[in-house]
Amino acid sequence: MQSLGWLDWVALAVFAGCWIGYATLVDRVPAIRARSVIATMDGHRQRWMHAALARDNRIADIAAIGNLMNSTGFLATTSILILGGLVAMLGASDIGRRVVAVLPWSRPPDEIAWEVKIVLLLLIFVIAFFELTWALRQFNYGSIVIGAMPAGGEAGKADADAAARLLNRAARHFNDGLRSYYFGLAALAWVMHPIAFMAASLFVLRELHRREFRSDVRDAVRQV
C-alpha cells in the first residue's frame, strides 16, 4: 500500500468513521434511533398489519408489499450491473486511469492505488447487494404471512405482530443497502482526490442525518 499517501489513509479513516459510526449510533443506540424516521415507520408498519386483520380481502396489502419488492429488486439488480462495471474497470485499469487524469483537480493514481480504490467500491456494492436481496426475501416472507393471517382474534394479532416484525426487518436491510449506495457514491470521489473523498463522505453523512432526523418527511410521519 505504499502508493497510498497519508492523505489517502486519512480520507479512508474519515469515510469509515462516517459510515460505521453513523450506522452504529442510529441502529444500535435506542435513544437515538427512536427519534429517526426509520423507527417511526416501524410503528406505522405495525399499525398497518393490525389494520389488515379487519380486511377479508388483502389484495391491496399484498400489492403494497409488491411495490416495495419492485424498488428493492431494482436496486439489487442495479448493484449487480455496477459490480460488473467495476470488475471491467479492474481489468482495464490503464483506460480508467487515463480518464481520471483528464478530470480537473484530479490526482491520477498509480496501478496499485487504482486497484485499492476499485476494490473498495466492489466491497461496498457487494454489501449493498446482500442487504437488498435479504430485504427482498423478507418482504416475500412478509407477504406470505399476511396471506395466512386469520381474520381478527388473538391468534390474528400474534400473526400481525410477526408480519410487522418481518416487514420492519426487511425495511431495515433495505435502508442499509440504500445507505451503501450513498457511501458508494462518496467512495467514487476517491478516484479523483482524497480531499474530494473526505468532502463527499461528510456530505453524505450530513444528508443522511438531515433526511432521517430533521426532514419534513420525518416530521410528517411522526404527526400521524
Secondary structure, 3 states (H helix, E strand, C coil): CCCCCHHHHHHHHHHHHHHHHHHHHHHHCHHHHCCCHHHHHHHHHHHHHHHHCCCCCCHHHHHHHHHHHHHHHHHHHHHHHHHHHHHHHHHCHHHHHHHHHCCCCCCCCCHHHHHHHHHHHHHHHHHHHHHHHHHHHHHHHHHHHHHHCCCCHHHHHHHHHHHHHHHHHHHHHHHHHHHHHHHHHHHHHHHCCHHHHHHHHHHHHHHHHHHHHCCHHHHHHHHC
